[in-house]
């Protein structure tokens, strides 16, 4: 790992054994030109030979210089108004109303390790030797403002982290109207863009489209990263597969409004940008103040989509998630939501917990409905005190009883929301996000508390703290069930209303920090009506997230497959639920429901007391299986094999880091008559290791399993009677193949 600086030519080369990233300072304009990003290339004294300049019809910066147009120069952090007509990485309105900026190179700084970002989540290092950071300071002499671009390259990961911060050194304020975290000008447009799209109950569906001239983007303007689009985009070559080929991945460590955009210009250059969505954003930067953007994590690999995903998985599992639960096996839980919804009492809760404990479940989670007068979704959010009709002993009494069973206890909160029938709202009606004189829209009969106000965050902390401090709570499910509308804060002046959404998310992060500081051993799981805030920003505080309110095993194949493009299995909340499924009414086998849920944090969400003895025995076997394998599943290398988006068969697998063990999940959605022969080719194994397949009494070398595959059909030579008497295939079938080194 190195950051090479050529002071004579003002060139910068960030590299490790896997990647190179090269840019330079332009001689006349003193702005930054991007030269190369991709597979590692050998360092040399100068890379000036990578400069591309031809005379083209354009406006040029300097008289008699016909190659000084920014329209035809690949840049690091492009600006607006000086010959570049593409979308800029930043836009500022100064005190005369101009939006033209000219940030010129001033200096650089090398830092061992990786500095933290103030008040924002970010990837981190535990030792300085893990990474190097380059900070480039640019200055606009007219605006009298500094722009610091930060680049961190890791020693052993094909990762670069980028962010920007603006500092106002003038005597008057200006307005930051756009501030991307990163911008990269790739030299051509021969890419397909991959993003994760969807809606409530069908999150993280993979979308693929070729780049074309103009702008292609995914975004959120909802106040949260959203069900609709994840803050992620990848750009792969047309021949790139899951296992081979070039791909660039971009992931934003942020939980609010975002933009991920690719703009292809008339010469085929592709400008990739990611950051806070400029729509409805404006930040007043007063003299002496600094604005820090969120962090964009960039991954390049020539090992295909799986290679990209494994890089994100390892980084986010090891250097984004943090604290007590980062490296610990996650407890197997049971959540009462689909078992009872709002209709429960202490007796019912304890009966579920007692049965669950006998079947090997370790954690009971009490979901929505335990507080105020909450018997449906129309009331009580904000009245964070126990409903004594349902729970005579309160949360304290119930948690103690659950703990006496030998289980841990978890509790659901929705701290960002309030209902109008509550004491909180009646005392502080101005504490909701609402525009004066306008109607306030509701979502799920609730309104959003103005977390841009510190007194609101402090008050909610106090209410939650009173519950947590007086009970035996090991887990908190933090939910958020509506998007932001009428975004306005009565606490901010008129010219700062464009800051509401960003300040709100900073308030959410602050409340997480306060709770974690006091209760570092509580396991937080984030939730937002399912996966509406499944993003890197919240993984910094909550190492796991509820992937979707849809618990149907077949639907979960797509949701978990898509989510795995960026996020590790240790972060993906996955439960076994009842049948008929409550979202789609599908009847799937209990084995299949577990075989899907194993590839995540694993838990149950059903009335376990209603299972028959045979089903309870299966649950007991499932919990024992997960306890035996969970550490390996959640920390091994995950490989996607067959996609649910284009196949009736789905498969994925986890391989141990030493390649001595693997677990393969295989799922067949619909049964078919008189089927063709099937072979399942594996990946990621050691070709020279001999593997045993549990239950098959066979042994195979890794090269055979990866090139020939596992035969899914059987040899019935001289066994015709066995063939006709075999158990017929059914819909929604699945199986696991467990491989161990012989």
ZAMARGU-4260 file (C-alpha; in steps of 0.2 Angstrom, whole numbers, plus 5000, padded with zeros to 4 digits):
<rodrens>
0) 5000/5000/5000 | 5007/5017/4995 | 5002/5035/4991 | 5015/5041/4979 | 5016/5060/4977
5) 5027/5068/4963 | 5029/5086/4968 | 5037/5091/4952 | 5022/5085/4941 | 5010/5086/4955
10) 5003/5069/4952 | 4995/5057/4965 | 4995/5038/4964 | 4985/5028/4977 | 4989/5010/4976
15) 4990/4993/4984 | 4992/4976/4977 | 4975/4976/4969 | 4970/4994/4963 | 4977/5010/4957
20) 4969/5027/4958 | 4979/5042/4949 | 4975/5060/4947 | 4985/5076/4944 | 4985/5095/4946
25) 4982/5104/4930 | 4996/5116/4925 | 4986/5132/4921 | 4970/5130/4930 | 4977/5121/4946
30) 4961/5110/4946 | 4962/5091/4948 | 4962/5080/4932 | 4957/5062/4934 | 4969/5049/4925
35) 4965/5032/4930 | 4955/5020/4942 | 4955/5002/4941 | 4967/4986/4942 | 4984/4990/4950
40) 4997/4996/4938 | 5016/4998/4941 | 5021/5015/4948 | 5032/5026/4937 | 5039/5043/4939
45) 5025/5051/4929 | 5009/5047/4921 | 5008/5062/4910 | 5007/5050/4895 | 4989/5046/4901
50) 4983/5064/4897 | 4970/5064/4883 | 4968/5081/4874 | 4961/5084/4856 | 4954/5101/4849
55) 4936/5099/4849 | 4922/5112/4847 | 4920/5120/4865 | 4922/5135/4876 | 4940/5136/4883
60) 4946/5144/4899 | 4962/5152/4892 | 4964/5163/4876 | 4974/5154/4862 | 4973/5138/4872
65) 4960/5126/4863 | 4962/5111/4874 | 4957/5120/4891 | 4939/5116/4891 | 4933/5106/4906
70) 4920/5099/4896 | 4933/5087/4888 | 4944/5084/4904 | 4941/5070/4916 | 4940/5078/4933
75) 4941/5073/4952 | 4927/5085/4959 | 4920/5095/4945 | 4912/5113/4947 | 4899/5123/4938
80) 4900/5137/4927 | 4918/5137/4919 | 4916/5127/4902 | 4910/5110/4910 | 4891/5108/4905
85) 4890/5091/4914 | 4882/5089/4932 | 4894/5096/4945 | 4900/5088/4961 | 4896/5103/4970
90) 4886/5120/4968 | 4887/5135/4979 | 4877/5151/4979 | 4888/5166/4985 | 4883/5183/4992
95) 4880/5191/4975 | 4869/5176/4968 | 4883/5168/4957 | 4885/5149/4957 | 4902/5149/4948
100) 4916/5142/4959 | 4935/5139/4955 | 4943/5128/4968 | 4962/5128/4964 | 4975/5116/4972
105) 4984/5123/4987 | 4992/5108/4996 | 4991/5090/5001 | 4992/5081/5017 | 4996/5062/5021
110) 4989/5054/5036 | 4992/5037/5043 | 4976/5027/5046 | 4959/5035/5043 | 4952/5050/5052
115) 4934/5049/5059 | 4921/5060/5051 | 4913/5072/5063 | 4895/5067/5068 | 4894/5055/5054
120) 4896/5036/5052 | 4911/5030/5042 | 4922/5015/5039 | 4936/5015/5052 | 4953/5007/5055
125) 4959/4999/5071 | 4978/5002/5067 | 4986/5015/5057 | 4995/5002/5046 | 4978/4997/5039
130) 4976/5012/5028 | 4983/5028/5022 | 4973/5044/5019 | 4977/5058/5007 | 4969/5075/5009
135) 4969/5088/4995 | 4966/5106/5000 | 4958/5117/4986 | 4954/5136/4988 | 4943/5148/4979
140) 4950/5165/4982 | 4934/5174/4976 | 4923/5164/4987 | 4936/5163/5001 | 4932/5145/5005
145) 4942/5129/5006 | 4937/5112/4999 | 4946/5097/5006 | 4945/5081/4997 | 4948/5065/5007
150) 4954/5049/4999 | 4958/5033/5010 | 4966/5018/5003 | 4967/5001/5012 | 4982/4990/5013
155) 4973/4973/5011 | 4956/4978/5003 | 4952/4985/4985 | 4943/4999/4993 | 4945/5018/4992
160) 4934/5029/5004 | 4930/5047/4998 | 4922/5062/5006 | 4923/5081/5005 | 4922/5095/5017
165) 4919/5114/5014 | 4926/5127/5025 | 4920/5145/5024 | 4935/5157/5028 | 4926/5173/5022
170) 4917/5186/5032 | 4900/5182/5025 | 4889/5166/5023 | 4886/5157/5007 | 4874/5143/5002
175) 4880/5125/4998 | 4867/5119/4986 | 4875/5102/4981 | 4890/5093/4989 | 4893/5075/4982
180) 4904/5063/4992 | 4913/5057/4977 | 4914/5060/4958 | 4924/5048/4946 | 4925/5051/4927
185) 4927/5034/4919 | 4934/5035/4901 | 4920/5026/4892 | 4902/5020/4893 | 4904/5002/4890
190) 4895/4997/4906 | 4879/4990/4913 | 4872/4999/4929 | 4866/4988/4943 | 4855/4995/4957
195) 4843/4988/4970 | 4826/4994/4968 | 4809/4990/4975 | 4795/4995/4987 | 4788/4989/5004
200) 4788/4970/5005 | 4799/4968/4989 | 4815/4977/4993 | 4832/4975/4985 | 4827/4969/4968
205) 4841/4969/4956 | 4839/4980/4941 | 4852/4980/4926 | 4852/4992/4912 | 4866/4998/4899
210) 4873/5015/4901 | 4867/5027/4887 | 4870/5045/4883 | 4862/5057/4896 | 4859/5054/4915
215) 4854/5038/4923 | 4851/5039/4942 | 4843/5031/4957 | 4839/5042/4972 | 4828/5046/4987
220) 4819/5062/4992 | 4809/5053/5006 | 4820/5058/5021 | 4827/5040/5022 | 4837/5030/5010
225) 4820/5021/5006 | 4812/5005/5000 | 4813/5012/4982 | 4831/5013/4980 | 4846/5007/4990
230) 4861/5020/4991 | 4872/5008/4980 | 4876/5007/4962 | 4888/4996/4952 | 4895/4997/4935
235) 4900/4981/4926 | 4907/4977/4909 | 4895/4968/4898 | 4904/4952/4899 | 4906/4953/4918
240) 4898/4938/4927 | 4896/4934/4946 | 4914/4927/4946 | 4924/4936/4933 | 4926/4953/4925
245) 4928/4971/4929 | 4915/4980/4941 | 4915/4996/4950 | 4904/4997/4966 | 4899/5013/4975
250) 4890/5013/4992 | 4885/5028/5002 | 4887/5028/5021 | 4871/5038/5024 | 4853/5035/5029
255) 4844/5050/5022 | 4841/5058/5004 | 4854/5052/4992 | 4858/5053/4974 | 4868/5040/4964
260) 4870/5045/4946 | 4879/5041/4930 | 4880/5054/4916 | 4887/5049/4899 | 4893/5063/4889
265) 4894/5065/4870 | 4911/5057/4869 | 4906/5042/4880 | 4914/5048/4896 | 4904/5041/4911
270) 4903/5053/4926 | 4899/5043/4942 | 4893/5053/4957 | 4886/5049/4974 | 4881/5059/4989
275) 4867/5069/4997 | 4853/5072/4985 | 4854/5090/4980 | 4835/5091/4978 | 4828/5101/4992
280) 4845/5103/5000 | 4853/5119/5004 | 4866/5122/5018 | 4870/5139/5025 | 4888/5140/5029
285) 4892/5154/5040 | 4910/5162/5042 | 4921/5149/5051 | 4910/5135/5049 | 4913/5118/5040
290) 4902/5106/5031 | 4907/5087/5030 | 4899/5076/5017 | 4895/5058/5021 | 4907/5045/5015
295) 4907/5035/4998 | 4915/5018/4998 | 4921/5013/4981 | 4926/4995/4976 | 4935/4990/4960
300) 4938/4972/4956 | 4941/4961/4941 | 4934/4946/4950 | 4916/4949/4945 | 4900/4953/4956
305) 4904/4941/4969 | 4921/4948/4971 | 4914/4965/4973 | 4901/4959/4986 | 4914/4950/4996
310) 4924/4965/4997 | 4909/4975/5004 | 4904/4961/5015 | 4921/4960/5024 | 4924/4978/5025
315) 4906/4982/5032 | 4907/4967/5044 | 4924/4971/5051 | 4927/4990/5049 | 4909/4997/5048
320) 4900/4987/5061 | 4908/4990/5078 | 4906/4987/5097 | 4901/4973/5107 | 4891/4963/5094
325) 4903/4966/5079 | 4911/4949/5080 | 4899/4939/5091 | 4887/4926/5086 | 4869/4934/5085
330) 4856/4926/5096 | 4842/4916/5088 | 4826/4926/5092 | 4808/4925/5091 | 4797/4940/5088
335) 4779/4941/5093 | 4773/4952/5079 | 4765/4940/5066 | 4760/4929/5081 | 4749/4942/5090
340) 4751/4959/5081 | 4743/4971/5094 | 4732/4958/5103 | 4742/4951/5117 | 4744/4950/5136
345) 4758/4945/5148 | 4751/4927/5149 | 4751/4925/5130 | 4769/4932/5128 | 4775/4921/5142
350) 4767/4906/5134 | 4776/4909/5117 | 4793/4912/5127 | 4792/4896/5137 | 4789/4886/5121
355) 4802/4895/5112 | 4815/4892/5126 | 4812/4873/5126 | 4815/4873/5107 | 4832/4881/5108
360) 4828/4900/5105 | 4838/4912/5114 | 4830/4929/5113 | 4812/4935/5115 | 4807/4951/5106
365) 4792/4961/5111 | 4786/4971/5096 | 4774/4985/5093 | 4759/4987/5105 | 4767/4987/5123
370) 4765/5005/5127 | 4752/5019/5130 | 4735/5014/5124 | 4742/5005/5108 | 4729/4992/5102
375) 4731/4997/5084 | 4742/5008/5073 | 4731/5024/5077 | 4738/5029/5094 | 4751/5031/5107
380) 4768/5033/5098 | 4778/5044/5110 | 4769/5038/5126 | 4784/5027/5130 | 4777/5019/5146
385) 4770/5001/5147 | 4752/4997/5145 | 4748/4990/5162 | 4732/4981/5156 | 4743/4971/5145
390) 4758/4970/5156 | 4754/4972/5174 | 4772/4971/5179 | 4777/4983/5166 | 4793/4980/5155
395) 4803/4977/5170 | 4792/4963/5176 | 4791/4955/5159 | 4809/4956/5156 | 4814/4948/5172
400) 4802/4934/5169 | 4809/4931/5152 | 4827/4931/5159 | 4822/4919/5172 | 4817/4907/5158
405) 4835/4907/5152 | 4831/4919/5138 | 4836/4936/5134 | 4823/4950/5131 | 4822/4963/5117
410) 4810/4977/5114 | 4803/4987/5100 | 4804/5006/5099 | 4799/5019/5086 | 4808/5034/5093
415) 4806/5046/5079 | 4787/5046/5078 | 4773/5053/5088 | 4754/5051/5087 | 4743/5066/5091
420) 4733/5058/5105 | 4749/5057/5116 | 4755/5067/5131 | 4771/5071/5121 | 4761/5079/5106
425) 4749/5089/5117 | 4764/5096/5127 | 4775/5100/5112 | 4764/5101/5096 | 4778/5111/5088
430) 4790/5097/5089 | 4784/5088/5073 | 4790/5091/5056 | 4777/5102/5048 | 4775/5117/5037
435) 4766/5132/5045 | 4749/5135/5037 | 4749/5119/5027 | 4741/5102/5030 | 4752/5089/5038
440) 4751/5072/5030 | 4751/5057/5040 | 4759/5040/5037 | 4752/5025/5047 | 4743/5038/5057
445) 4759/5045/5064 | 4770/5061/5062 | 4788/5063/5062 | 4797/5071/5077 | 4809/5085/5072
450) 4826/5077/5076 | 4835/5092/5069 | 4831/5100/5086 | 4843/5094/5100 | 4830/5096/5114
455) 4819/5083/5105 | 4833/5071/5103 | 4837/5073/5122 | 4819/5071/5127 | 4817/5055/5117
460) 4833/5048/5125 | 4826/5052/5142 | 4810/5042/5139 | 4819/5027/5132 | 4832/5028/5145
465) 4819/5027/5159 | 4813/5010/5151 | 4829/5003/5147 | 4838/5007/5163 | 4824/4999/5174
470) 4823/4983/5164 | 4833/4968/5158 | 4834/4972/5140 | 4848/4964/5128 | 4841/4969/5111
475) 4832/4984/5104 | 4822/4984/5087 | 4822/5002/5081 | 4808/5005/5068 | 4803/5019/5057
480) 4787/5017/5048 | 4784/5033/5037 | 4793/5045/5025 | 4795/5063/5027 | 4783/5076/5020
485) 4780/5095/5023 | 4799/5096/5028 | 4800/5111/5038 | 4807/5115/5056 | 4800/5129/5066
490) 4817/5129/5075 | 4827/5135/5059 | 4826/5152/5051 | 4819/5154/5033 | 4835/5153/5024
495) 4840/5136/5033 | 4825/5126/5029 | 4835/5116/5016 | 4845/5109/5030 | 4830/5100/5038
500) 4832/5082/5031 | 4851/5081/5034 | 4850/5089/5051 | 4836/5076/5055 | 4847/5061/5050
505) 4861/5069/5061 | 4849/5069/5075 | 4845/5050/5072 | 4864/5046/5073 | 4866/5056/5089
510) 4852/5047/5098 | 4860/5030/5093 | 4877/5037/5099 | 4869/5042/5116 | 4861/5025/5118
515) 4876/5015/5113 | 4887/5025/5125 | 4876/5021/5140 | 4871/5003/5134 | 4886/4996/5124
520) 4881/4978/5126 | 4863/4980/5119 | 4861/4973/5101 | 4852/4985/5090 | 4843/4980/5075
525) 4837/4994/5063 | 4820/4993/5054 | 4810/5005/5043 | 4794/4996/5038 | 4806/4983/5033
530) 4821/4988/5023 | 4818/5007/5020 | 4834/5011/5029 | 4845/4996/5026 | 4860/5006/5022
535) 4879/5007/5028 | 4875/5023/5039 | 4864/5013/5051 | 4876/4997/5051 | 4888/5008/5060
540) 4876/5009/5075 | 4865/4993/5072 | 4875/4978/5066 | 4860/4970/5059 | 4844/4977/5050
545) 4827/4969/5046 | 4828/4966/5027 | 4809/4966/5024 | 4792/4965/5032 | 4789/4951/5019
550) 4794/4935/5027 | 4788/4923/5013 | 4803/4911/5009 | 4801/4913/4990 | 4800/4932/4991
555) 4815/4932/5003 | 4825/4923/4990 | 4825/4939/4979 | 4826/4951/4994 | 4841/4942/5002
560) 4849/4939/4985 | 4849/4957/4981 | 4853/4963/4998 | 4869/4952/4997 | 4876/4963/4983
565) 4882/4975/4997 | 4878/4969/5014 | 4885/4954/5024 | 4874/4940/5030 | 4878/4945/5048
570) 4868/4961/5044 | 4852/4953/5036 | 4838/4950/5048 | 4829/4934/5042 | 4815/4925/5050
575) 4805/4909/5049 | 4786/4914/5049 | 4770/4905/5048 | 4760/4898/5033 | 4749/4903/5025
580) 4761/4918/5024 | 4754/4934/5030 | 4760/4944/5015 | 4757/4933/5000 | 4747/4918/5007
585) 4759/4906/5001 | 4761/4888/5009 | 4780/4884/5010 | 4788/4869/5019 | 4795/4873/5036
590) 4812/4866/5030 | 4812/4878/5016 | 4808/4893/5027 | 4823/4889/5038 | 4834/4885/5023
595) 4832/4903/5017 | 4832/4911/5034 | 4849/4902/5039 | 4858/4914/5027 | 4856/4929/5038
600) 4854/4932/5057 | 4840/4919/5059 | 4825/4919/5070 | 4806/4915/5071 | 4791/4926/5069
605) 4775/4915/5072 | 4765/4908/5086 | 4776/4894/5091 | 4763/4887/5103 | 4752/4882/5088
610) 4765/4871/5080 | 4762/4852/5081 | 4774/4840/5089 | 4783/4836/5073 | 4785/4854/5068
615) 4792/4858/5086 | 4804/4844/5084 | 4810/4852/5067 | 4812/4869/5075 | 4823/4861/5088
620) 4833/4854/5075 | 4834/4870/5066 | 4840/4880/5081 | 4853/4867/5084 | 4859/4868/5066
625) 4860/4887/5067 | 4870/4887/5083 | 4882/4874/5076 | 4885/4884/5060 | 4880/4902/5063
630) 4898/4909/5066 | 4904/4901/5050 | 4889/4907/5040 | 4890/4925/5046 | 4908/4926/5044
635) 4912/4915/5029 | 4914/4920/5011 | 4896/4921/5003 | 4894/4917/4984 | 4879/4919/4973
640) 4877/4904/4961 | 4859/4905/4953 | 4849/4920/4953 | 4830/4921/4957 | 4828/4935/4945
645) 4831/4924/4930 | 4829/4906/4935 | 4816/4894/4943 | 4831/4888/4953 | 4841/4898/4966
650) 4857/4894/4974 | 4870/4902/4985 | 4884/4896/4997 | 4896/4901/5011 | 4914/4895/5011
655) 4925/4895/5026 | 4940/4907/5025 | 4952/4891/5025 | 4940/4883/5013 | 4939/4867/5024
660) 4920/4869/5025 | 4905/4875/5014 | 4886/4876/5016 | 4876/4877/4999 | 4858/4882/4999
665) 4848/4876/4984 | 4830/4881/4981 | 4818/4875/4967 | 4803/4887/4966 | 4791/4877/4956
670) 4791/4858/4952 | 4791/4853/4934 | 4786/4836/4926 | 4799/4825/4917 | 4813/4837/4921
675) 4830/4838/4913 | 4845/4833/4922 | 4853/4846/4934 | 4870/4849/4940 | 4875/4863/4952
680) 4892/4870/4949 | 4900/4877/4965 | 4913/4890/4967 | 4925/4896/4980 | 4932/4879/4985
685) 4950/4873/4985 | 4952/4863/4969 | 4964/4852/4978 | 4955/4848/4994 | 4944/4832/4995
690) 4927/4836/5002 | 4913/4825/5010 | 4895/4829/5007 | 4885/4826/5022 | 4871/4813/5019
695) 4878/4807/5003 | 4892/4796/5009 | 4902/4803/4994 | 4919/4812/4992 | 4924/4824/4978
700) 4938/4835/4975 | 4935/4854/4974 | 4939/4855/4956 | 4926/4842/4952 | 4913/4851/4962
705) 4917/4868/4953 | 4918/4861/4935 | 4906/4846/4935 | 4896/4851/4950 | 4884/4841/4962
710) 4872/4830/4952 | 4855/4834/4957 | 4847/4819/4949 | 4850/4801/4954 | 4856/4785/4946
715) 4842/4773/4945 | 4851/4760/4934 | 4842/4743/4938 | 4831/4752/4951 | 4816/4756/4941
720) 4804/4751/4955 | 4813/4763/4966 | 4811/4777/4954 | 4792/4775/4952 | 4790/4774/4971
725) 4801/4789/4975 | 4794/4804/4984 | 4787/4816/4970 | 4795/4833/4969 | 4784/4847/4976
730) 4784/4866/4974 | 4795/4877/4985 | 4807/4863/4988 | 4825/4866/4995 | 4840/4857/5002
735) 4857/4861/5010 | 4873/4853/5005 | 4886/4853/5019 | 4904/4850/5013 | 4918/4847/5025
740) 4936/4843/5021 | 4938/4824/5021
</rodrens>
